Amino acid sequence: MLLEALRLSIDRVGLVQSLLGGKARVADSPIPSALTGYHEAVTPAYDLARANQILDQDGWVRGPDGIRSKGGRRLTFSLTSALGDPLRQSLRDRLVAAWRMVGADVVARDGHNSELFSGFDQGGWLERGQFEAGLWTWSIGPDPDGVYPIDHSSQIPSTGNQGRGANFGRFQSVAIDQSLDRGRSTLDLPAREHAYQAFEQAYARLGAELPLYERMLTVLATPRLHNLELNPTPATTMWNAADWWVG
């Protein structure tokens, strides 16, 4: 219930409008919207009143300073993000402020990229799970199986798997694992679509993460360059360079 309330308290549409000028799309899944056939996501809507109601019903009582507590435990945690990115820091501040409105005392914890994203053996905060809540970006290729390394329970970095995988949230769900295993075990398109739609449903039910928005890709090119096609994947826009012509 606590995670649900924290998700409902985030106005993602407002974040996109105020910080990105409306030039991004609110995310509804780790699978990008460009992979349209695989989507059957449940997008949590912004509902501040409902978030407060859930916390009230769950026994989180506001104190004199507005911060909630339950059973002697104060509702406080840190939010870890990387230094050096003004947009990410602005986003972090908005999240901290939003959670404060529902009675959570969230402390910003910034680290250098080398601290957050170093490998498991190098003590990277994300790979070692040395954070309470985190703010980072991810990207996958042109196939929905790209979510396997970031969401399957076998991909939690650990000593046992030599630090492989990028399930930094360290969440485990039988339903998520089964759907991702089905998705990568067949080449049948309808079966794969069903598997990844089931994944999105299981991912939304678990609620361990909240995708915020899909970043906008901006490419500058001379108007003399023709047939430039943007690549919806993280790969370079030079993917169809053989078809370009200048005139």
C-alpha positions in Angstrom: 0.0 0.0 0.0 2.9 2.4 0.8 4.4 1.9 -2.7 1.0 2.5 -4.3 0.6 5.7 -2.4 4.1 6.9 -3.4 3.3 6.2 -7.0 0.0 7.9 -7.0 1.5 11.1 -5.6 3.7 11.7 -8.6 2.2 13.9 -11.4 4.2 12.6 -14.3 2.2 14.5 -16.9 3.0 17.7 -14.9 6.7 16.7 -14.8 6.8 16.3 -18.6 5.1 19.6 -19.1 7.1 21.7 -16.7 10.6 20.2 -17.1 10.5 19.0 -20.7 8.0 21.4 -22.3 5.7 18.6 -23.1 8.2 17.1 -25.5 8.3 13.7 -24.0 5.8 10.9 -23.5 4.8 9.6 -20.1 6.0 6.0 -19.8 3.6 3.2 -19.0 6.1 0.4 -19.1 9.8 -0.5 -19.3 8.9 -1.6 -22.9 9.0 1.5 -25.1 5.8 2.7 -26.7 7.5 2.3 -30.2 7.0 -1.5 -29.7 3.2 -1.1 -29.9 2.2 -4.7 -30.3 3.6 -5.7 -26.9 1.6 -3.1 -24.9 -1.2 -3.8 -22.4 0.1 -1.7 -19.6 -1.7 -0.3 -16.6 -0.6 3.3 -16.0 -1.0 4.6 -12.5 -2.8 8.0 -12.6 -1.9 11.0 -10.4 -4.2 11.1 -7.5 -2.9 13.0 -4.5 -6.2 12.6 -2.5 -6.2 8.8 -3.0 -2.5 8.6 -2.0 -3.2 10.4 1.3 -6.3 8.2 1.8 -4.2 5.0 1.4 -1.6 6.1 3.8 -4.3 7.1 6.4 -6.0 3.7 6.0 -2.6 1.9 6.3 -1.9 3.5 9.7 0.6 6.1 8.6 -0.2 9.1 10.9 1.0 12.6 10.3 3.1 14.2 13.1 3.3 17.9 14.0 5.9 18.4 11.3 3.7 16.8 8.6 5.8 13.7 8.3 4.0 10.4 8.8 5.0 7.5 11.1 3.6 4.1 11.8 4.5 1.8 14.8 7.2 4.2 15.8 8.8 4.2 12.3 9.1 7.5 10.6 8.3 7.6 6.9 11.7 8.7 5.6 14.1 7.4 2.9 16.8 8.6 0.7 16.6 9.2 -3.1 19.8 8.5 -4.9 20.7 10.1 -8.3 23.7 11.1 -10.3 25.5 14.4 -10.1 26.0 16.7 -13.0 22.7 16.5 -14.8 20.5 19.6 -14.2 17.4 17.9 -15.6 17.8 14.9 -13.4 18.4 17.1 -10.3 15.3 19.1 -11.1 13.4 15.9 -11.5 14.8 14.7 -8.2 13.7 17.9 -6.4 10.2 17.6 -7.8 9.9 14.0 -6.6 11.1 14.9 -3.1 8.6 17.8 -3.0 5.7 15.5 -4.2 6.4 12.9 -1.6 6.7 15.6 1.1 3.1 16.5 0.3 1.9 13.0 1.3 4.0 13.0 4.5 7.2 11.4 3.4 10.6 12.9 4.4 12.8 12.2 1.5 16.5 13.1 1.6 18.4 13.6 -1.7 21.6 11.6 -2.0 23.7 12.4 -5.0 26.7 10.5 -6.2 29.2 10.7 -9.0 28.5 8.5 -12.0 31.5 6.4 -11.1 29.9 5.7 -7.7 26.5 4.8 -9.1 27.3 2.9 -12.2 30.6 1.1 -11.5 30.5 -2.6 -11.7 29.7 -5.1 -8.9 33.3 -5.8 -8.1 34.1 -2.1 -8.1 31.3 -1.4 -5.5 28.8 0.4 -7.7 25.9 1.6 -5.7 23.3 0.3 -8.1 24.8 -3.1 -8.7 25.5 -3.5 -5.0 22.0 -2.3 -3.9 23.5 0.5 -1.8 20.5 2.8 -2.0 16.9 3.0 -0.7 15.2 4.6 -3.7 17.0 5.5 -6.9 16.5 7.6 -10.0 18.2 6.4 -13.2 17.5 5.8 -16.9 17.5 2.6 -18.9 17.1 1.7 -22.6 16.5 -1.5 -24.5 17.0 -2.5 -28.1 14.3 -3.1 -30.7 13.0 -6.3 -29.1 11.0 -6.4 -25.8 13.3 -9.1 -24.5 15.6 -6.2 -23.7 13.7 -5.9 -20.4 14.9 -9.3 -19.3 18.2 -8.1 -17.9 16.5 -5.3 -15.9 13.4 -7.1 -14.6 14.0 -10.8 -14.3 14.9 -12.0 -10.7 17.9 -14.0 -12.1 19.4 -10.6 -13.1 19.8 -9.2 -9.6 23.6 -8.6 -9.4 25.2 -10.8 -6.8 28.3 -12.6 -5.9 26.7 -15.8 -7.1 26.2 -14.5 -10.7 29.4 -12.6 -10.8 27.5 -9.3 -10.7 25.6 -9.9 -14.0 22.3 -8.3 -14.7 20.7 -4.9 -14.1 17.7 -5.6 -11.9 18.9 -2.9 -9.6 15.6 -2.7 -7.8 16.2 -6.3 -6.7 12.5 -7.2 -7.0 11.4 -10.7 -7.4 8.1 -11.8 -9.0 7.2 -15.3 -10.2 4.7 -13.8 -12.6 7.3 -11.4 -14.1 9.8 -14.2 -14.4 7.4 -16.6 -16.1 6.2 -14.1 -18.6 9.7 -13.0 -19.5 10.8 -16.6 -19.8 7.9 -17.3 -22.2 8.7 -14.3 -24.3 12.2 -15.3 -25.0 11.4 -19.0 -25.5 9.3 -18.7 -28.8 9.5 -16.9 -32.1 5.7 -17.0 -32.5 4.6 -13.4 -32.7 1.2 -13.7 -31.1 2.6 -15.8 -28.3 5.3 -13.3 -27.7 2.8 -10.4 -27.6 0.7 -12.2 -25.1 3.8 -13.0 -22.9 5.0 -9.4 -22.8 1.5 -8.0 -22.2 1.3 -10.4 -19.3 4.7 -9.1 -18.1 3.4 -5.5 -18.1 0.4 -6.5 -16.1 2.6 -8.3 -13.5 5.0 -5.4 -13.5 2.2 -3.0 -12.7 0.7 -5.2 -10.0 4.1 -5.5 -8.3 4.6 -1.7 -8.4 8.3 -1.8 -7.4 9.2 0.8 -10.0 7.5 3.8 -11.6 8.6 4.6 -15.2 8.4 8.4 -15.5 8.8 9.3 -19.2 10.4 8.3 -22.4 13.2 10.6 -23.3 13.0 12.6 -26.5 15.6 11.9 -29.2 16.9 15.0 -30.9 19.0 14.9 -34.1 20.4 17.9 -35.9 21.1 17.6 -39.6 21.5 19.9 -42.6 18.4 20.2 -44.7 20.5 19.1 -47.6 20.6 15.6 -46.1 17.7 13.4 -47.3 16.3 10.1 -46.2 17.5 10.4 -42.6 15.3 8.2 -40.5 15.4 8.3 -36.7 16.2 5.1 -34.9 13.7 4.3 -32.0 16.3 2.1 -30.3 19.4 3.3 -28.4 21.6 2.6 -31.4 23.0 5.4 -33.6 20.9 7.2 -36.2 23.4 6.1 -38.8 21.6 2.7 -39.0 20.3 3.6 -42.6 23.3 5.7 -43.7 23.5 3.6 -46.9 20.2 5.2 -48.0 21.2 8.8 -47.4 21.8 11.3 -50.1 22.7 15.0 -50.2 21.2 17.5 -52.6 
